[in-house]
């Protein structure tokens, strides 16, 4: 099954008065639900994938999808 991403967006929606302009940064391998059961309040969502950006299971991410290249980070840290 993978990660259930919706609970975060559900919590923000339930507390939207406090979080209506929140930016969500989700670090994930991309494996999880295919559709969010709760639509995000806005498009201020950044999905940072530890694997390939094409591997995000969400069909409509409501935001930007970025790929984090682990090998490149390791190379930089070893210099």
Secondary structure, DSSP 4 states (H G I P E B T S, - for coil): --B--HHHHHHHHHTHHHHTT--EEEEE-S-B-SS-SS--SSS-EEEEESS-GGG---SS-SSEEEE--HHHHHHHHT-
